[in-house]
Amino acid sequence: MEWNPETLQFLSQCFLNTLSPIPDPRRRAEEALAEAATRPNYGLAVLRLVAEPSVDDQIRQSAAVNFKNHLKAHWAVQPTTLPKLACLTRKRNRLRL
């Protein structure tokens, strides 16, 4: 997925429609976003939309939540990094005390 103006406009419209109280456009937007999420660089395109100050705040907030959920669903933590993360968390907590 590229960051061109057409893509950002498409994503903007989808995120706006996800906020619709009418079920039909909301469902179509959710399906379009689910299909778009399978494309390479989807997360970067959404993040670009979030960072764009000219985009309406409602759209940016909806995109930010979508980006967070996209990361949770698609980011795989490597098993070898878990002990390192636990160690860093303990060190950080010790520094706070």
mmCIF file as gemmi writes it, N, C-alpha and C atoms, coordinates in Angstrom:
data_model
loop_
_atom_site.group_PDB
_atom_site.id
_atom_site.type_symbol
_atom_site.label_atom_id
_atom_site.label_alt_id
_atom_site.label_comp_id
_atom_site.label_asym_id
_atom_site.label_entity_id
_atom_site.label_seq_id
_atom_site.pdbx_PDB_ins_code
_atom_site.Cartn_x
_atom_site.Cartn_y
_atom_site.Cartn_z
_atom_site.occupancy
_atom_site.B_iso_or_equiv
_atom_site.pdbx_formal_charge
_atom_site.auth_seq_id
_atom_site.auth_asym_id
_atom_site.pdbx_PDB_model_num
ATOM 1 N N . MET Axp A 1 ? 0.848 -1.172 0 1 0 ? 1 A 1
ATOM 2 C CA . MET Axp A 1 ? 0 0 0 1 0 ? 1 A 1
ATOM 3 C C . MET Axp A 1 ? 0.897 1.24 0 1 0 ? 1 A 1
ATOM 4 N N . GLU Axp A 2 ? 0.634 2.126 -0.925 1 0 ? 2 A 1
ATOM 5 C CA . GLU Axp A 2 ? 1.45 3.33 -1.046 1 0 ? 2 A 1
ATOM 6 C C . GLU Axp A 2 ? 0.842 4.487 -0.255 1 0 ? 2 A 1
ATOM 7 N N . TRP Axp A 3 ? 1.637 5.503 -0.07 1 0 ? 3 A 1
ATOM 8 C CA . TRP Axp A 3 ? 1.192 6.673 0.694 1 0 ? 3 A 1
ATOM 9 C C . TRP Axp A 3 ? 0.672 7.782 -0.206 1 0 ? 3 A 1
ATOM 10 N N . ASN Axp A 4 ? 0.223 7.469 -1.373 1 0 ? 4 A 1
ATOM 11 C CA . ASN Axp A 4 ? -0.213 8.52 -2.285 1 0 ? 4 A 1
ATOM 12 C C . ASN Axp A 4 ? -1.515 9.155 -1.794 1 0 ? 4 A 1
ATOM 13 N N . PRO Axp A 5 ? -1.865 10.319 -2.317 1 0 ? 5 A 1
ATOM 14 C CA . PRO Axp A 5 ? -3.071 11.021 -1.857 1 0 ? 5 A 1
ATOM 15 C C . PRO Axp A 5 ? -4.351 10.202 -2.021 1 0 ? 5 A 1
ATOM 16 N N . GLU Axp A 6 ? -4.434 9.395 -3.07 1 0 ? 6 A 1
ATOM 17 C CA . GLU Axp A 6 ? -5.638 8.582 -3.278 1 0 ? 6 A 1
ATOM 18 C C . GLU Axp A 6 ? -5.804 7.552 -2.16 1 0 ? 6 A 1
ATOM 19 N N . THR Axp A 7 ? -4.704 6.927 -1.783 1 0 ? 7 A 1
ATOM 20 C CA . THR Axp A 7 ? -4.752 5.935 -0.707 1 0 ? 7 A 1
ATOM 21 C C . THR Axp A 7 ? -5.14 6.587 0.607 1 0 ? 7 A 1
ATOM 22 N N . LEU Axp A 8 ? -4.538 7.729 0.904 1 0 ? 8 A 1
ATOM 23 C CA . LEU Axp A 8 ? -4.869 8.42 2.156 1 0 ? 8 A 1
ATOM 24 C C . LEU Axp A 8 ? -6.322 8.886 2.157 1 0 ? 8 A 1
ATOM 25 N N . GLN Axp A 9 ? -6.833 9.301 0.994 1 0 ? 9 A 1
ATOM 26 C CA . GLN Axp A 9 ? -8.239 9.697 0.898 1 0 ? 9 A 1
ATOM 27 C C . GLN Axp A 9 ? -9.147 8.487 1.108 1 0 ? 9 A 1
ATOM 28 N N . PHE Axp A 10 ? -8.781 7.353 0.502 1 0 ? 10 A 1
ATOM 29 C CA . PHE Axp A 10 ? -9.55 6.122 0.678 1 0 ? 10 A 1
ATOM 30 C C . PHE Axp A 10 ? -9.588 5.719 2.15 1 0 ? 10 A 1
ATOM 31 N N . LEU Axp A 11 ? -8.427 5.726 2.803 1 0 ? 11 A 1
ATOM 32 C CA . LEU Axp A 11 ? -8.372 5.359 4.22 1 0 ? 11 A 1
ATOM 33 C C . LEU Axp A 11 ? -9.152 6.349 5.072 1 0 ? 11 A 1
ATOM 34 N N . SER Axp A 12 ? -9.036 7.628 4.763 1 0 ? 12 A 1
ATOM 35 C CA . SER Axp A 12 ? -9.782 8.654 5.512 1 0 ? 12 A 1
ATOM 36 C C . SER Axp A 12 ? -11.276 8.389 5.442 1 0 ? 12 A 1
ATOM 37 N N . GLN Axp A 13 ? -11.755 8.114 4.242 1 0 ? 13 A 1
ATOM 38 C CA . GLN Axp A 13 ? -13.188 7.853 4.067 1 0 ? 13 A 1
ATOM 39 C C . GLN Axp A 13 ? -13.608 6.596 4.806 1 0 ? 13 A 1
ATOM 40 N N . CYS Axp A 14 ? -12.778 5.564 4.753 1 0 ? 14 A 1
ATOM 41 C CA . CYS Axp A 14 ? -13.093 4.328 5.481 1 0 ? 14 A 1
ATOM 42 C C . CYS Axp A 14 ? -13.165 4.571 6.983 1 0 ? 14 A 1
ATOM 43 N N . PHE Axp A 15 ? -12.177 5.278 7.516 1 0 ? 15 A 1
ATOM 44 C CA . PHE Axp A 15 ? -12.177 5.533 8.961 1 0 ? 15 A 1
ATOM 45 C C . PHE Axp A 15 ? -13.355 6.416 9.371 1 0 ? 15 A 1
ATOM 46 N N . LEU Axp A 16 ? -13.72 7.364 8.523 1 0 ? 16 A 1
ATOM 47 C CA . LEU Axp A 16 ? -14.888 8.189 8.805 1 0 ? 16 A 1
ATOM 48 C C . LEU Axp A 16 ? -16.149 7.337 8.806 1 0 ? 16 A 1
ATOM 49 N N . ASN Axp A 17 ? -16.257 6.428 7.85 1 0 ? 17 A 1
ATOM 50 C CA . ASN Axp A 17 ? -17.446 5.573 7.773 1 0 ? 17 A 1
ATOM 51 C C . ASN Axp A 17 ? -17.517 4.565 8.917 1 0 ? 17 A 1
ATOM 52 N N . THR Axp A 18 ? -16.389 4.21 9.513 1 0 ? 18 A 1
ATOM 53 C CA . THR Axp A 18 ? -16.447 3.297 10.663 1 0 ? 18 A 1
ATOM 54 C C . THR Axp A 18 ? -17.117 3.955 11.858 1 0 ? 18 A 1
ATOM 55 N N . LEU Axp A 19 ? -17.205 5.265 11.845 1 0 ? 19 A 1
ATOM 56 C CA . LEU Axp A 19 ? -17.843 5.993 12.944 1 0 ? 19 A 1
ATOM 57 C C . LEU Axp A 19 ? -19.331 6.231 12.693 1 0 ? 19 A 1
ATOM 58 N N . SER Axp A 20 ? -19.833 5.784 11.56 1 0 ? 20 A 1
ATOM 59 C CA . SER Axp A 20 ? -21.224 6.014 11.178 1 0 ? 20 A 1
ATOM 60 C C . SER Axp A 20 ? -22.178 5.208 12.055 1 0 ? 20 A 1
ATOM 61 N N . PRO Axp A 21 ? -23.282 5.824 12.463 1 0 ? 21 A 1
ATOM 62 C CA . PRO Axp A 21 ? -24.278 5.067 13.224 1 0 ? 21 A 1
ATOM 63 C C . PRO Axp A 21 ? -25.106 4.135 12.333 1 0 ? 21 A 1
ATOM 64 N N . ILE Axp A 22 ? -25.006 4.318 11.016 1 0 ? 22 A 1
ATOM 65 C CA . ILE Axp A 22 ? -25.747 3.481 10.07 1 0 ? 22 A 1
ATOM 66 C C . ILE Axp A 22 ? -24.924 2.217 9.803 1 0 ? 22 A 1
ATOM 67 N N . PRO Axp A 23 ? -25.499 1.055 10.029 1 0 ? 23 A 1
ATOM 68 C CA . PRO Axp A 23 ? -24.725 -0.187 9.943 1 0 ? 23 A 1
ATOM 69 C C . PRO Axp A 23 ? -24.113 -0.488 8.569 1 0 ? 23 A 1
ATOM 70 N N . ASP Axp A 24 ? -24.841 -0.223 7.476 1 0 ? 24 A 1
ATOM 71 C CA . ASP Axp A 24 ? -24.358 -0.631 6.159 1 0 ? 24 A 1
ATOM 72 C C . ASP Axp A 24 ? -23.041 0.032 5.756 1 0 ? 24 A 1
ATOM 73 N N . PRO Axp A 25 ? -22.923 1.366 5.8 1 0 ? 25 A 1
ATOM 74 C CA . PRO Axp A 25 ? -21.623 1.957 5.442 1 0 ? 25 A 1
ATOM 75 C C . PRO Axp A 25 ? -20.514 1.587 6.432 1 0 ? 25 A 1
ATOM 76 N N . ARG Axp A 26 ? -20.886 1.409 7.691 1 0 ? 26 A 1
ATOM 77 C CA . ARG Axp A 26 ? -19.899 1.03 8.701 1 0 ? 26 A 1
ATOM 78 C C . ARG Axp A 26 ? -19.336 -0.362 8.396 1 0 ? 26 A 1
ATOM 79 N N . ARG Axp A 27 ? -20.218 -1.302 8.06 1 0 ? 27 A 1
ATOM 80 C CA . ARG Axp A 27 ? -19.788 -2.656 7.73 1 0 ? 27 A 1
ATOM 81 C C . ARG Axp A 27 ? -18.901 -2.682 6.486 1 0 ? 27 A 1
ATOM 82 N N . ARG Axp A 28 ? -19.3 -1.927 5.456 1 0 ? 28 A 1
ATOM 83 C CA . ARG Axp A 28 ? -18.492 -1.878 4.23 1 0 ? 28 A 1
ATOM 84 C C . ARG Axp A 28 ? -17.112 -1.296 4.505 1 0 ? 28 A 1
ATOM 85 N N . ALA Axp A 29 ? -17.054 -0.258 5.342 1 0 ? 29 A 1
ATOM 86 C CA . ALA Axp A 29 ? -15.76 0.354 5.683 1 0 ? 29 A 1
ATOM 87 C C . ALA Axp A 29 ? -14.895 -0.618 6.477 1 0 ? 29 A 1
ATOM 88 N N . GLU Axp A 30 ? -15.491 -1.332 7.419 1 0 ? 30 A 1
ATOM 89 C CA . GLU Axp A 30 ? -14.73 -2.313 8.205 1 0 ? 30 A 1
ATOM 90 C C . GLU Axp A 30 ? -14.196 -3.427 7.311 1 0 ? 30 A 1
ATOM 91 N N . GLU Axp A 31 ? -14.997 -3.874 6.35 1 0 ? 31 A 1
ATOM 92 C CA . GLU Axp A 31 ? -14.547 -4.912 5.42 1 0 ? 31 A 1
ATOM 93 C C . GLU Axp A 31 ? -13.423 -4.394 4.526 1 0 ? 31 A 1
ATOM 94 N N . ALA Axp A 32 ? -13.55 -3.157 4.052 1 0 ? 32 A 1
ATOM 95 C CA . ALA Axp A 32 ? -12.512 -2.568 3.201 1 0 ? 32 A 1
ATOM 96 C C . ALA Axp A 32 ? -11.21 -2.42 3.977 1 0 ? 32 A 1
ATOM 97 N N . LEU Axp A 33 ? -11.294 -2.009 5.244 1 0 ? 33 A 1
ATOM 98 C CA . LEU Axp A 33 ? -10.086 -1.869 6.06 1 0 ? 33 A 1
ATOM 99 C C . LEU Axp A 33 ? -9.462 -3.227 6.366 1 0 ? 33 A 1
ATOM 100 N N . ALA Axp A 34 ? -10.296 -4.233 6.593 1 0 ? 34 A 1
ATOM 101 C CA . ALA Axp A 34 ? -9.771 -5.574 6.853 1 0 ? 34 A 1
ATOM 102 C C . ALA Axp A 34 ? -9.036 -6.097 5.618 1 0 ? 34 A 1
ATOM 103 N N . GLU Axp A 35 ? -9.574 -5.825 4.433 1 0 ? 35 A 1
ATOM 104 C CA . GLU Axp A 35 ? -8.91 -6.256 3.205 1 0 ? 35 A 1
ATOM 105 C C . GLU Axp A 35 ? -7.623 -5.46 2.99 1 0 ? 35 A 1
ATOM 106 N N . ALA Axp A 36 ? -7.662 -4.162 3.26 1 0 ? 36 A 1
ATOM 107 C CA . ALA Axp A 36 ? -6.479 -3.317 3.091 1 0 ? 36 A 1
ATOM 108 C C . ALA Axp A 36 ? -5.38 -3.703 4.071 1 0 ? 36 A 1
ATOM 109 N N . ALA Axp A 37 ? -5.756 -4.182 5.238 1 0 ? 37 A 1
ATOM 110 C CA . ALA Axp A 37 ? -4.777 -4.548 6.266 1 0 ? 37 A 1
ATOM 111 C C . ALA Axp A 37 ? -3.902 -5.721 5.842 1 0 ? 37 A 1
ATOM 112 N N . THR Axp A 38 ? -4.319 -6.449 4.82 1 0 ? 38 A 1
ATOM 113 C CA . THR Axp A 38 ? -3.52 -7.575 4.347 1 0 ? 38 A 1
ATOM 114 C C . THR Axp A 38 ? -2.431 -7.132 3.377 1 0 ? 38 A 1
ATOM 115 N N . ARG Axp A 39 ? -2.485 -5.907 2.921 1 0 ? 39 A 1
ATOM 116 C CA . ARG Axp A 39 ? -1.501 -5.406 1.955 1 0 ? 39 A 1
ATOM 117 C C . ARG Axp A 39 ? -0.229 -4.952 2.667 1 0 ? 39 A 1
ATOM 118 N N . PRO Axp A 40 ? 0.914 -5.066 1.974 1 0 ? 40 A 1
ATOM 119 C CA . PRO Axp A 40 ? 2.169 -4.578 2.567 1 0 ? 40 A 1
ATOM 120 C C . PRO Axp A 40 ? 2.104 -3.069 2.815 1 0 ? 40 A 1
ATOM 121 N N . ASN Axp A 41 ? 2.715 -2.625 3.88 1 0 ? 41 A 1
ATOM 122 C CA . ASN Axp A 41 ? 2.825 -1.208 4.276 1 0 ? 41 A 1
ATOM 123 C C . ASN Axp A 41 ? 1.505 -0.578 4.696 1 0 ? 41 A 1
ATOM 124 N N . TYR Axp A 42 ? 0.511 -1.402 4.997 1 0 ? 42 A 1
ATOM 125 C CA . TYR Axp A 42 ? -0.766 -0.856 5.47 1 0 ? 42 A 1
ATOM 126 C C . TYR Axp A 42 ? -0.562 -0.053 6.758 1 0 ? 42 A 1
ATOM 127 N N . GLY Axp A 43 ? 0.173 -0.628 7.688 1 0 ? 43 A 1
ATOM 128 C CA . GLY Axp A 43 ? 0.407 0.058 8.97 1 0 ? 43 A 1
ATOM 129 C C . GLY Axp A 43 ? 1.09 1.392 8.776 1 0 ? 43 A 1
ATOM 130 N N . LEU Axp A 44 ? 2.037 1.456 7.862 1 0 ? 44 A 1
ATOM 131 C CA . LEU Axp A 44 ? 2.728 2.725 7.603 1 0 ? 44 A 1
ATOM 132 C C . LEU Axp A 44 ? 1.8 3.753 6.98 1 0 ? 44 A 1
ATOM 133 N N . ALA Axp A 45 ? 0.912 3.312 6.097 1 0 ? 45 A 1
ATOM 134 C CA . ALA Axp A 45 ? -0.042 4.234 5.484 1 0 ? 45 A 1
ATOM 135 C C . ALA Axp A 45 ? -1.001 4.789 6.527 1 0 ? 45 A 1
ATOM 136 N N . VAL Axp A 46 ? -1.457 3.927 7.434 1 0 ? 46 A 1
ATOM 137 C CA . VAL Axp A 46 ? -2.351 4.379 8.504 1 0 ? 46 A 1
ATOM 138 C C . VAL Axp A 46 ? -1.616 5.344 9.433 1 0 ? 46 A 1
ATOM 139 N N . LEU Axp A 47 ? -0.384 5.014 9.762 1 0 ? 47 A 1
ATOM 140 C CA . LEU Axp A 47 ? 0.4 5.888 10.626 1 0 ? 47 A 1
ATOM 141 C C . LEU Axp A 47 ? 0.636 7.245 9.967 1 0 ? 47 A 1
ATOM 142 N N . ARG Axp A 48 ? 0.843 7.252 8.667 1 0 ? 48 A 1
ATOM 143 C CA . ARG Axp A 48 ? 0.997 8.503 7.923 1 0 ? 48 A 1
ATOM 144 C C . ARG Axp A 48 ? -0.271 9.338 8.027 1 0 ? 48 A 1
ATOM 145 N N . LEU Axp A 49 ? -1.412 8.691 7.966 1 0 ? 49 A 1
ATOM 146 C CA . LEU Axp A 49 ? -2.69 9.384 8.11 1 0 ? 49 A 1
ATOM 147 C C . LEU Axp A 49 ? -2.831 9.965 9.517 1 0 ? 49 A 1
ATOM 148 N N . VAL Axp A 50 ? -2.415 9.212 10.517 1 0 ? 50 A 1
ATOM 149 C CA . VAL Axp A 50 ? -2.478 9.686 11.906 1 0 ? 50 A 1
ATOM 150 C C . VAL Axp A 50 ? -1.597 10.922 12.093 1 0 ? 50 A 1
ATOM 151 N N . ALA Axp A 51 ? -0.46 10.94 11.431 1 0 ? 51 A 1
ATOM 152 C CA . ALA Axp A 51 ? 0.499 12.031 11.603 1 0 ? 51 A 1
ATOM 153 C C . ALA Axp A 51 ? 0.158 13.277 10.779 1 0 ? 51 A 1
ATOM 154 N N . GLU Axp A 52 ? -0.825 13.18 9.91 1 0 ? 52 A 1
ATOM 155 C CA . GLU Axp A 52 ? -1.172 14.302 9.029 1 0 ? 52 A 1
ATOM 156 C C . GLU Axp A 52 ? -2.052 15.307 9.764 1 0 ? 52 A 1
ATOM 157 N N . PRO Axp A 53 ? -1.533 16.512 10.064 1 0 ? 53 A 1
ATOM 158 C CA . PRO Axp A 53 ? -2.318 17.479 10.836 1 0 ? 53 A 1
ATOM 159 C C . PRO Axp A 53 ? -3.537 18.032 10.1 1 0 ? 53 A 1
ATOM 160 N N . SER Axp A 54 ? -3.568 17.931 8.782 1 0 ? 54 A 1
ATOM 161 C CA . SER Axp A 54 ? -4.707 18.47 8.039 1 0 ? 54 A 1
ATOM 162 C C . SER Axp A 54 ? -5.92 17.54 8.067 1 0 ? 54 A 1
ATOM 163 N N . VAL Axp A 55 ? -5.745 16.317 8.552 1 0 ? 55 A 1
ATOM 164 C CA . VAL Axp A 55 ? -6.842 15.344 8.617 1 0 ? 55 A 1
ATOM 165 C C . VAL Axp A 55 ? -7.673 15.612 9.868 1 0 ? 55 A 1
ATOM 166 N N . ASP Axp A 56 ? -8.98 15.45 9.732 1 0 ? 56 A 1
ATOM 167 C CA . ASP Axp A 56 ? -9.91 15.663 10.842 1 0 ? 56 A 1
ATOM 168 C C . ASP Axp A 56 ? -9.526 14.807 12.051 1 0 ? 56 A 1
ATOM 169 N N . ASP Axp A 57 ? -9.698 15.365 13.24 1 0 ? 57 A 1
ATOM 170 C CA . ASP Axp A 57 ? -9.304 14.666 14.47 1 0 ? 57 A 1
ATOM 171 C C . ASP Axp A 57 ? -10.035 13.341 14.666 1 0 ? 57 A 1
ATOM 172 N N . GLN Axp A 58 ? -11.317 13.276 14.288 1 0 ? 58 A 1
ATOM 173 C CA . GLN Axp A 58 ? -12.06 12.019 14.432 1 0 ? 58 A 1
ATOM 174 C C . GLN Axp A 58 ? -11.439 10.921 13.587 1 0 ? 58 A 1
ATOM 175 N N . ILE Axp A 59 ? -11.048 11.275 12.383 1 0 ? 59 A 1
ATOM 176 C CA . ILE Axp A 59 ? -10.433 10.299 11.48 1 0 ? 59 A 1
ATOM 177 C C . ILE Axp A 59 ? -9.077 9.873 12.022 1 0 ? 59 A 1
ATOM 178 N N . ARG Axp A 60 ? -8.299 10.831 12.496 1 0 ? 60 A 1
ATOM 179 C CA . ARG Axp A 60 ? -6.98 10.517 13.036 1 0 ? 60 A 1
ATOM 180 C C . ARG Axp A 60 ? -7.087 9.613 14.26 1 0 ? 60 A 1
ATOM 181 N N . GLN Axp A 61 ? -8.06 9.881 15.118 1 0 ? 61 A 1
ATOM 182 C CA . GLN Axp A 61 ? -8.229 9.053 16.308 1 0 ? 61 A 1
ATOM 183 C C . GLN Axp A 61 ? -8.672 7.631 15.937 1 0 ? 61 A 1
ATOM 184 N N . SER Axp A 62 ? -9.592 7.523 14.988 1 0 ? 62 A 1
ATOM 185 C CA . SER Axp A 62 ? -10.026 6.207 14.531 1 0 ? 62 A 1
ATOM 186 C C . SER Axp A 62 ? -8.86 5.451 13.898 1 0 ? 62 A 1
ATOM 187 N N . ALA Axp A 63 ? -8.04 6.146 13.117 1 0 ? 63 A 1
ATOM 188 C CA . ALA Axp A 63 ? -6.868 5.526 12.491 1 0 ? 63 A 1
ATOM 189 C C . ALA Axp A 63 ? -5.845 5.099 13.537 1 0 ? 63 A 1
ATOM 190 N N . ALA Axp A 64 ? -5.682 5.897 14.584 1 0 ? 64 A 1
ATOM 191 C CA . ALA Axp A 64 ? -4.726 5.56 15.638 1 0 ? 64 A 1
ATOM 192 C C . ALA Axp A 64 ? -5.146 4.286 16.372 1 0 ? 64 A 1
ATOM 193 N N . VAL Axp A 65 ? -6.424 4.163 16.66 1 0 ? 65 A 1
ATOM 194 C CA . VAL Axp A 65 ? -6.921 2.95 17.321 1 0 ? 65 A 1
ATOM 195 C C . VAL Axp A 65 ? -6.746 1.751 16.395 1 0 ? 65 A 1
ATOM 196 N N . ASN Axp A 66 ? -7.029 1.952 15.114 1 0 ? 66 A 1
ATOM 197 C CA . ASN Axp A 66 ? -6.847 0.878 14.144 1 0 ? 66 A 1
ATOM 198 C C . ASN Axp A 66 ? -5.382 0.458 14.059 1 0 ? 66 A 1
ATOM 199 N N . PHE Axp A 67 ? -4.478 1.428 14.082 1 0 ? 67 A 1
ATOM 200 C CA . PHE Axp A 67 ? -3.048 1.125 14.032 1 0 ? 67 A 1
ATOM 201 C C . PHE Axp A 67 ? -2.632 0.311 15.259 1 0 ? 67 A 1
ATOM 202 N N . LYS Axp A 68 ? -3.114 0.71 16.425 1 0 ? 68 A 1
ATOM 203 C CA . LYS Axp A 68 ? -2.805 -0.032 17.652 1 0 ? 68 A 1
ATOM 204 C C . LYS Axp A 68 ? -3.305 -1.472 17.559 1 0 ? 68 A 1
ATOM 205 N N . ASN Axp A 69 ? -4.523 -1.647 17.081 1 0 ? 69 A 1
ATOM 206 C CA . ASN Axp A 69 ? -5.087 -2.994 16.947 1 0 ? 69 A 1
ATOM 207 C C . ASN Axp A 69 ? -4.364 -3.799 15.866 1 0 ? 69 A 1
ATOM 208 N N . HIS Axp A 70 ? -3.955 -3.132 14.807 1 0 ? 70 A 1
ATOM 209 C CA . HIS Axp A 70 ? -3.206 -3.797 13.742 1 0 ? 70 A 1
ATOM 210 C C . HIS Axp A 70 ? -1.878 -4.327 14.291 1 0 ? 70 A 1
ATOM 211 N N . LEU Axp A 71 ? -1.205 -3.519 15.09 1 0 ? 71 A 1
ATOM 212 C CA . LEU Axp A 71 ? 0.055 -3.971 15.69 1 0 ? 71 A 1
ATOM 213 C C . LEU Axp A 71 ? -0.165 -5.15 16.633 1 0 ? 71 A 1
ATOM 214 N N . LYS Axp A 72 ? -1.201 -5.059 17.46 1 0 ? 72 A 1
ATOM 215 C CA . LYS Axp A 72 ? -1.475 -6.153 18.388 1 0 ? 72 A 1
ATOM 216 C C . LYS Axp A 72 ? -1.751 -7.459 17.653 1 0 ? 72 A 1
ATOM 217 N N . ALA Axp A 73 ? -2.414 -7.366 16.515 1 0 ? 73 A 1
ATOM 218 C CA . ALA Axp A 73 ? -2.79 -8.57 15.777 1 0 ? 73 A 1
ATOM 219 C C . ALA Axp A 73 ? -1.654 -9.125 14.917 1 0 ? 73 A 1
ATOM 220 N N . HIS Axp A 74 ? -0.753 -8.255 14.461 1 0 ? 74 A 1
ATOM 221 C CA . HIS Axp A 74 ? 0.236 -8.69 13.481 1 0 ? 74 A 1
ATOM 222 C C . HIS Axp A 74 ? 1.684 -8.635 13.956 1 0 ? 74 A 1
ATOM 223 N N . TRP Axp A 75 ? 1.941 -8.14 15.133 1 0 ? 75 A 1
ATOM 224 C CA . TRP Axp A 75 ? 3.315 -8.022 15.615 1 0 ? 75 A 1
ATOM 225 C C . TRP Axp A 75 ? 3.638 -9.269 16.416 1 0 ? 75 A 1
ATOM 226 N N . ALA Axp A 76 ? 4.603 -10.011 15.963 1 0 ? 76 A 1
ATOM 227 C CA . ALA Axp A 76 ? 4.99 -11.239 16.653 1 0 ? 76 A 1
ATOM 228 C C . ALA Axp A 76 ? 6.227 -10.974 17.5 1 0 ? 76 A 1
ATOM 229 N N . VAL Axp A 77 ? 6.123 -11.248 18.787 1 0 ? 77 A 1
ATOM 230 C CA . VAL Axp A 77 ? 7.259 -11.11 19.688 1 0 ? 77 A 1
ATOM 231 C C . VAL Axp A 77 ? 8.093 -12.378 19.572 1 0 ? 77 A 1
ATOM 232 N N . GLN Axp A 78 ? 9.37 -12.203 19.355 1 0 ? 78 A 1
ATOM 233 C CA . GLN Axp A 78 ? 10.272 -13.348 19.247 1 0 ? 78 A 1
ATOM 234 C C . GLN Axp A 78 ? 10.476 -13.954 20.638 1 0 ? 78 A 1
ATOM 235 N N . PRO Axp A 79 ? 10.411 -15.265 20.776 1 0 ? 79 A 1
ATOM 236 C CA . PRO Axp A 79 ? 10.58 -15.905 22.087 1 0 ? 79 A 1
ATOM 237 C C . PRO Axp A 79 ? 11.913 -15.559 22.756 1 0 ? 79 A 1
ATOM 238 N N . THR Axp A 80 ? 12.94 -15.297 21.984 1 0 ? 80 A 1
ATOM 239 C CA . THR Axp A 80 ? 14.24 -14.982 22.573 1 0 ? 80 A 1
ATOM 240 C C . THR Axp A 80 ? 14.276 -13.595 23.184 1 0 ? 80 A 1
ATOM 241 N N . THR Axp A 81 ? 13.333 -12.71 22.838 1 0 ? 81 A 1
ATOM 242 C CA . THR Axp A 81 ? 13.341 -11.354 23.375 1 0 ? 81 A 1
ATOM 243 C C . THR Axp A 81 ? 12.573 -11.24 24.682 1 0 ? 81 A 1
ATOM 244 N N . LEU Axp A 82 ? 11.762 -12.235 25.016 1 0 ? 82 A 1
ATOM 245 C CA . LEU Axp A 82 ? 10.956 -12.147 26.233 1 0 ? 82 A 1
ATOM 246 C C . LEU Axp A 82 ? 11.807 -12.015 27.497 1 0 ? 82 A 1
ATOM 247 N N . PRO Axp A 83 ? 12.857 -12.806 27.696 1 0 ? 83 A 1
ATOM 248 C CA . PRO Axp A 83 ? 13.674 -12.621 28.903 1 0 ? 83 A 1
ATOM 249 C C . PRO Axp A 83 ? 14.331 -11.239 28.955 1 0 ? 83 A 1
ATOM 250 N N . LYS Axp A 84 ? 14.735 -10.728 27.797 1 0 ? 84 A 1
ATOM 251 C CA . LYS Axp A 84 ? 15.339 -9.395 27.763 1 0 ? 84 A 1
ATOM 252 C C . LYS Axp A 84 ? 14.328 -8.339 28.182 1 0 ? 84 A 1
ATOM 253 N N . LEU Axp A 85 ? 13.089 -8.476 27.704 1 0 ? 85 A 1
ATOM 254 C CA . LEU Axp A 85 ? 12.054 -7.513 28.064 1 0 ? 85 A 1
ATOM 255 C C . LEU Axp A 85 ? 11.762 -7.567 29.559 1 0 ? 85 A 1
ATOM 256 N N . ALA Axp A 86 ? 11.703 -8.756 30.119 1 0 ? 86 A 1
ATOM 257 C CA . ALA Axp A 86 ? 11.447 -8.9 31.552 1 0 ? 86 A 1
ATOM 258 C C . ALA Axp A 86 ? 12.574 -8.271 32.359 1 0 ? 86 A 1
ATOM 259 N N . CYS Axp A 87 ? 13.809 -8.464 31.911 1 0 ? 87 A 1
ATOM 260 C CA . CYS Axp A 87 ? 14.968 -7.892 32.592 1 0 ? 87 A 1
ATOM 261 C C . CYS Axp A 87 ? 14.918 -6.367 32.529 1 0 ? 87 A 1
ATOM 262 N N . LEU Axp A 88 ? 14.598 -5.836 31.38 1 0 ? 88 A 1
ATOM 263 C CA . LEU Axp A 88 ? 14.509 -4.379 31.233 1 0 ? 88 A 1
ATOM 264 C C . LEU Axp A 88 ? 13.394 -3.797 32.09 1 0 ? 88 A 1
ATOM 265 N N . THR Axp A 89 ? 12.287 -4.512 32.192 1 0 ? 89 A 1
ATOM 266 C CA . THR Axp A 89 ? 11.173 -4.05 33.018 1 0 ? 89 A 1
ATOM 267 C C . THR Axp A 89 ? 11.582 -4.012 34.485 1 0 ? 89 A 1
ATOM 268 N N . ARG Axp A 90 ? 12.281 -5.051 34.94 1 0 ? 90 A 1
ATOM 269 C CA . ARG Axp A 90 ? 12.727 -5.062 36.347 1 0 ? 90 A 1
ATOM 270 C C . ARG Axp A 90 ? 13.696 -3.92 36.593 1 0 ? 90 A 1
ATOM 271 N N . LYS Axp A 91 ? 14.631 -3.685 35.681 1 0 ? 91 A 1
ATOM 272 C CA . LYS Axp A 91 ? 15.59 -2.592 35.862 1 0 ? 91 A 1
ATOM 273 C C . LYS Axp A 91 ? 14.888 -1.25 35.892 1 0 ? 91 A 1
ATOM 274 N N . ARG Axp A 92 ? 13.909 -1.073 35.011 1 0 ? 92 A 1
ATOM 275 C CA . ARG Axp A 92 ? 13.17 0.195 34.966 1 0 ? 92 A 1
ATOM 276 C C . ARG Axp A 92 ? 12.415 0.41 36.273 1 0 ? 92 A 1
ATOM 277 N N . ASN Axp A 93 ? 11.795 -0.664 36.791 1 0 ? 93 A 1
ATOM 278 C CA . ASN Axp A 93 ? 11.062 -0.535 38.038 1 0 ? 93 A 1
ATOM 279 C C . ASN Axp A 93 ? 11.976 -0.22 39.209 1 0 ? 93 A 1
ATOM 280 N N . ARG Axp A 94 ? 13.186 -0.782 39.207 1 0 ? 94 A 1
ATOM 281 C CA . ARG Axp A 94 ? 14.145 -0.467 40.267 1 0 ? 94 A 1
ATOM 282 C C . ARG Axp A 94 ? 14.567 0.994 40.22 1 0 ? 94 A 1
ATOM 283 N N . LEU Axp A 95 ? 14.708 1.517 39.011 1 0 ? 95 A 1
ATOM 284 C CA . LEU Axp A 95 ? 15.11 2.916 38.861 1 0 ? 95 A 1
ATOM 285 C C . LEU Axp A 95 ? 14.022 3.869 39.35 1 0 ? 95 A 1
ATOM 286 N N . ARG Axp A 96 ? 12.784 3.466 39.253 1 0 ? 96 A 1
ATOM 287 C CA . ARG Axp A 96 ? 11.676 4.317 39.697 1 0 ? 96 A 1
ATOM 288 C C . ARG Axp A 96 ? 11.607 4.427 41.205 1 0 ? 96 A 1
ATOM 289 N N . LEU Axp A 97 ? 12.089 3.388 41.904 1 0 ? 97 A 1
ATOM 290 C CA . LEU Axp A 97 ? 12.005 3.392 43.363 1 0 ? 97 A 1
ATOM 291 C C . LEU Axp A 97 ? 13.006 4.326 43.917 1 0 ? 97 A 1
